[in-house]
Structures are given as structure tokens and as C-alpha cells.
Amino acid sequence: MEHGLLEVQGISKAFGGLTAVRDLSFAVRAGEILGLIGPNGSGKTTAFNLITGFVTPDAGRIRLAGEEITGLRPYAICARGLTRTFQLVRPFPHLSALRNVMVGRVYGRSGGAGLADAETEARKILGAMGLGGREDVPARHLTLADRKRLELARALATRPRILLLDEFMAGLNPHEVEAAMALIRRIRDSGPAVIMIEHIVKAVLGLSDRVVVMNAGQVIAEGSPEAIRRDARVIEAYLGGSGGA
């Protein structure tokens, strides 16, 4: 396996008698977007949970920028520059959008920012996410699309080296999907590498530099979006006859 900013080496996880992830290996290079796709139940979100410390692998190793992070708690992994969003957005519902993002800044990588500095950076990030003017709105009063942008803003406030997006586009209409794709490109161009789980195949193939395809907890293919579209194993397991078109 090639070396990268993130190196996942042979991780496995079973829950009872069910193996959710088996011998999963891949690497993510600095500055790239990596798509992680596969049918429901293929182990994608479990892989995210393993990488971000929400679940401990039964076997294997995970390294970030050459440092072993296997088994660390999520807050410790976040402090080292790897953070995520969730398929079901999880803002602090009673806090304002601004306060939600300030939490990410205070407790993320290079943490310990004073409240004034955290507020300044949070306002800047909210503006970049299209939430300028809604800083004082409680998170529970935002639309789904805006709550997703807020979750993304809070993740970016942690100053990640790598950002993991779990079904960021789920529930969005076609116009919102196009806007989300443009936003993800801008984020990558600003510095962080991105790993994205996404069921909107056209979006993930249109965004990704490389794609990893999982089925039944294992990698069945890895390559460029063009190669993945043509891969017979992927078409049979996931894309069907459309080739993702």
C-alpha cells in the first residue's frame, strides 16, 4: 500500500458474529478527495467510526501524518487533525450557529483559542459556508441544508488535515447537491484532504480524485472515477447497468 497523509492498514471489526469490516487498507494523500462508496451495509460508516476513534478495531493500524492513532479517543484524533461530519447532523440545537462553530475552534487542532479569537474565526468560516447573517440563529431553527453547512463549518473550525464527510448530500435537492459539490471543492482547495461517503454516485464520481469501493466489509476495487465506472465487479455489486451515469 502506498504511503499517505492517512494510512489505514488491515483494519477489521466484528460485532458479535458479524464482521463489518475485514482487512481494510487504503491511503489518502494530502490535497486529494477520496470517495468511499458501496451498497448499504458494506461497512463504510463502520470504517469511518474506526478511523475517527468512535469504535476500536479488532486488528490493524491507522496512522495520521506518520503518527499511530489506532485506539485513540475521538477528541484526541480530532486534536491531531482528523475530523468528521455525521450522516444525521448533530449540532448543539439550542446554541447559535456562531457558538456551535466556536466549540470546534476551541477544542480542535491547535486548540486553546481565546473566545475572541474563536469568535472571529467562526464568523469567517460561517461566511465561507454561506451562513453569514445567520450567526445568531439557534441551530434547531436552521433548514436541513443549512444545518449540514453548520456541521461542516464546525468541523472546519477544528482546522483538520483530513475531513471525513458521511453522506453530506443526503436529503438535498439537485440544486443543493450542485452547491454542496462546489463547496467541497473549495474546501479541498483551501487545504484539507477529504474522504467522502456518498450514495449520490454522480456527485462522488464527479468530485473524487480516487474512489475506493467496498462490499461486504472489504475493498473490491480502487482507482480513478473513470476506472471505477468500467469495473465489472463494481457494476455487479453496486452501480448496476448504468455505470453510475
Secondary structure as a PSIPRED ss2 file (coil, helix, strand):
# PSIPRED VFORMAT (PSIPRED V4.0)

   1 M C   1.000  0.000  0.000
   2 E C   1.000  0.000  0.000
   3 H C   1.000  0.000  0.000
   4 G C   1.000  0.000  0.000
   5 L C   1.000  0.000  0.000
   6 L E   0.000  0.000  1.000
   7 E E   0.000  0.000  1.000
   8 V E   0.000  0.000  1.000
   9 Q E   0.000  0.000  1.000
  10 G E   0.000  0.000  1.000
  11 I E   0.000  0.000  1.000
  12 S E   0.000  0.000  1.000
  13 K E   0.000  0.000  1.000
  14 A E   0.000  0.000  1.000
  15 F E   0.000  0.000  1.000
  16 G C   1.000  0.000  0.000
  17 G C   1.000  0.000  0.000
  18 L E   0.000  0.000  1.000
  19 T E   0.000  0.000  1.000
  20 A E   0.000  0.000  1.000
  21 V E   0.000  0.000  1.000
  22 R E   0.000  0.000  1.000
  23 D E   0.000  0.000  1.000
  24 L E   0.000  0.000  1.000
  25 S E   0.000  0.000  1.000
  26 F E   0.000  0.000  1.000
  27 A E   0.000  0.000  1.000
  28 V E   0.000  0.000  1.000
  29 R C   1.000  0.000  0.000
  30 A C   1.000  0.000  0.000
  31 G C   1.000  0.000  0.000
  32 E C   1.000  0.000  0.000
  33 I E   0.000  0.000  1.000
  34 L E   0.000  0.000  1.000
  35 G E   0.000  0.000  1.000
  36 L E   0.000  0.000  1.000
  37 I E   0.000  0.000  1.000
  38 G C   1.000  0.000  0.000
  39 P C   1.000  0.000  0.000
  40 N C   1.000  0.000  0.000
  41 G C   1.000  0.000  0.000
  42 S C   1.000  0.000  0.000
  43 G C   1.000  0.000  0.000
  44 K H   0.000  1.000  0.000
  45 T H   0.000  1.000  0.000
  46 T H   0.000  1.000  0.000
  47 A H   0.000  1.000  0.000
  48 F H   0.000  1.000  0.000
  49 N H   0.000  1.000  0.000
  50 L H   0.000  1.000  0.000
  51 I H   0.000  1.000  0.000
  52 T C   1.000  0.000  0.000
  53 G C   1.000  0.000  0.000
  54 F C   1.000  0.000  0.000
  55 V C   1.000  0.000  0.000
  56 T C   1.000  0.000  0.000
  57 P C   1.000  0.000  0.000
  58 D C   1.000  0.000  0.000
  59 A E   0.000  0.000  1.000
  60 G E   0.000  0.000  1.000
  61 R E   0.000  0.000  1.000
  62 I E   0.000  0.000  1.000
  63 R E   0.000  0.000  1.000
  64 L E   0.000  0.000  1.000
  65 A C   1.000  0.000  0.000
  66 G C   1.000  0.000  0.000
  67 E E   0.000  0.000  1.000
  68 E E   0.000  0.000  1.000
  69 I C   1.000  0.000  0.000
  70 T C   1.000  0.000  0.000
  71 G C   1.000  0.000  0.000
  72 L C   1.000  0.000  0.000
  73 R C   1.000  0.000  0.000
  74 P H   0.000  1.000  0.000
  75 Y H   0.000  1.000  0.000
  76 A H   0.000  1.000  0.000
  77 I H   0.000  1.000  0.000
  78 C H   0.000  1.000  0.000
  79 A H   0.000  1.000  0.000
  80 R C   1.000  0.000  0.000
  81 G C   1.000  0.000  0.000
  82 L E   0.000  0.000  1.000
  83 T E   0.000  0.000  1.000
  84 R E   0.000  0.000  1.000
  85 T C   1.000  0.000  0.000
  86 F C   1.000  0.000  0.000
  87 Q C   1.000  0.000  0.000
  88 L C   1.000  0.000  0.000
  89 V C   1.000  0.000  0.000
  90 R C   1.000  0.000  0.000
  91 P C   1.000  0.000  0.000
  92 F C   1.000  0.000  0.000
  93 P C   1.000  0.000  0.000
  94 H C   1.000  0.000  0.000
  95 L C   1.000  0.000  0.000
  96 S E   0.000  0.000  1.000
  97 A H   0.000  1.000  0.000
  98 L H   0.000  1.000  0.000
  99 R H   0.000  1.000  0.000
 100 N H   0.000  1.000  0.000
 101 V H   0.000  1.000  0.000
 102 M H   0.000  1.000  0.000
 103 V H   0.000  1.000  0.000
 104 G H   0.000  1.000  0.000
 105 R H   0.000  1.000  0.000
 106 V H   0.000  1.000  0.000
 107 Y H   0.000  1.000  0.000
 108 G C   1.000  0.000  0.000
 109 R C   1.000  0.000  0.000
 110 S C   1.000  0.000  0.000
 111 G C   1.000  0.000  0.000
 112 G C   1.000  0.000  0.000
 113 A C   1.000  0.000  0.000
 114 G C   1.000  0.000  0.000
 115 L H   0.000  1.000  0.000
 116 A H   0.000  1.000  0.000
 117 D H   0.000  1.000  0.000
 118 A H   0.000  1.000  0.000
 119 E H   0.000  1.000  0.000
 120 T H   0.000  1.000  0.000
 121 E H   0.000  1.000  0.000
 122 A H   0.000  1.000  0.000
 123 R H   0.000  1.000  0.000
 124 K H   0.000  1.000  0.000
 125 I H   0.000  1.000  0.000
 126 L H   0.000  1.000  0.000
 127 G H   0.000  1.000  0.000
 128 A H   0.000  1.000  0.000
 129 M C   1.000  0.000  0.000
 130 G C   1.000  0.000  0.000
 131 L C   1.000  0.000  0.000
 132 G C   1.000  0.000  0.000
 133 G C   1.000  0.000  0.000
 134 R C   1.000  0.000  0.000
 135 E C   1.000  0.000  0.000
 136 D C   1.000  0.000  0.000
 137 V C   1.000  0.000  0.000
 138 P E   0.000  0.000  1.000
 139 A H   0.000  1.000  0.000
 140 R H   0.000  1.000  0.000
 141 H H   0.000  1.000  0.000
 142 L C   1.000  0.000  0.000
 143 T C   1.000  0.000  0.000
 144 L H   0.000  1.000  0.000
 145 A H   0.000  1.000  0.000
 146 D H   0.000  1.000  0.000
 147 R H   0.000  1.000  0.000
 148 K H   0.000  1.000  0.000
 149 R H   0.000  1.000  0.000
 150 L H   0.000  1.000  0.000
 151 E H   0.000  1.000  0.000
 152 L H   0.000  1.000  0.000
 153 A H   0.000  1.000  0.000
 154 R H   0.000  1.000  0.000
 155 A H   0.000  1.000  0.000
 156 L H   0.000  1.000  0.000
 157 A H   0.000  1.000  0.000
 158 T C   1.000  0.000  0.000
 159 R C   1.000  0.000  0.000
 160 P C   1.000  0.000  0.000
 161 R C   1.000  0.000  0.000
 162 I E   0.000  0.000  1.000
 163 L E   0.000  0.000  1.000
 164 L E   0.000  0.000  1.000
 165 L E   0.000  0.000  1.000
 166 D E   0.000  0.000  1.000
 167 E C   1.000  0.000  0.000
 168 F C   1.000  0.000  0.000
 169 M C   1.000  0.000  0.000
 170 A C   1.000  0.000  0.000
 171 G C   1.000  0.000  0.000
 172 L C   1.000  0.000  0.000
 173 N C   1.000  0.000  0.000
 174 P H   0.000  1.000  0.000
 175 H H   0.000  1.000  0.000
 176 E H   0.000  1.000  0.000
 177 V H   0.000  1.000  0.000
 178 E H   0.000  1.000  0.000
 179 A H   0.000  1.000  0.000
 180 A H   0.000  1.000  0.000
 181 M H   0.000  1.000  0.000
 182 A H   0.000  1.000  0.000
 183 L H   0.000  1.000  0.000
 184 I H   0.000  1.000  0.000
 185 R H   0.000  1.000  0.000
 186 R H   0.000  1.000  0.000
 187 I H   0.000  1.000  0.000
 188 R H   0.000  1.000  0.000
 189 D H   0.000  1.000  0.000
 190 S H   0.000  1.000  0.000
 191 G C   1.000  0.000  0.000
 192 P C   1.000  0.000  0.000
 193 A E   0.000  0.000  1.000
 194 V E   0.000  0.000  1.000
 195 I E   0.000  0.000  1.000
 196 M E   0.000  0.000  1.000
 197 I E   0.000  0.000  1.000
 198 E C   1.000  0.000  0.000
 199 H C   1.000  0.000  0.000
 200 I C   1.000  0.000  0.000
 201 V H   0.000  1.000  0.000
 202 K H   0.000  1.000  0.000
 203 A H   0.000  1.000  0.000
 204 V H   0.000  1.000  0.000
 205 L H   0.000  1.000  0.000
 206 G H   0.000  1.000  0.000
 207 L H   0.000  1.000  0.000
 208 S C   1.000  0.000  0.000
 209 D C   1.000  0.000  0.000
 210 R E   0.000  0.000  1.000
 211 V E   0.000  0.000  1.000
 212 V E   0.000  0.000  1.000
 213 V E   0.000  0.000  1.000
 214 M E   0.000  0.000  1.000
 215 N E   0.000  0.000  1.000
 216 A C   1.000  0.000  0.000
 217 G C   1.000  0.000  0.000
 218 Q E   0.000  0.000  1.000
 219 V E   0.000  0.000  1.000
 220 I E   0.000  0.000  1.000
 221 A E   0.000  0.000  1.000
 222 E E   0.000  0.000  1.000
 223 G E   0.000  0.000  1.000
 224 S C   1.000  0.000  0.000
 225 P H   0.000  1.000  0.000
 226 E H   0.000  1.000  0.000
 227 A H   0.000  1.000  0.000
 228 I H   0.000  1.000  0.000
 229 R H   0.000  1.000  0.000
 230 R H   0.000  1.000  0.000
 231 D C   1.000  0.000  0.000
 232 A H   0.000  1.000  0.000
 233 R H   0.000  1.000  0.000
 234 V H   0.000  1.000  0.000
 235 I H   0.000  1.000  0.000
 236 E H   0.000  1.000  0.000
 237 A H   0.000  1.000  0.000
 238 Y H   0.000  1.000  0.000
 239 L H   0.000  1.000  0.000
 240 G H   0.000  1.000  0.000
 241 G H   0.000  1.000  0.000
 242 S H   0.000  1.000  0.000
 243 G C   1.000  0.000  0.000
 244 G C   1.000  0.000  0.000
 245 A C   1.000  0.000  0.000
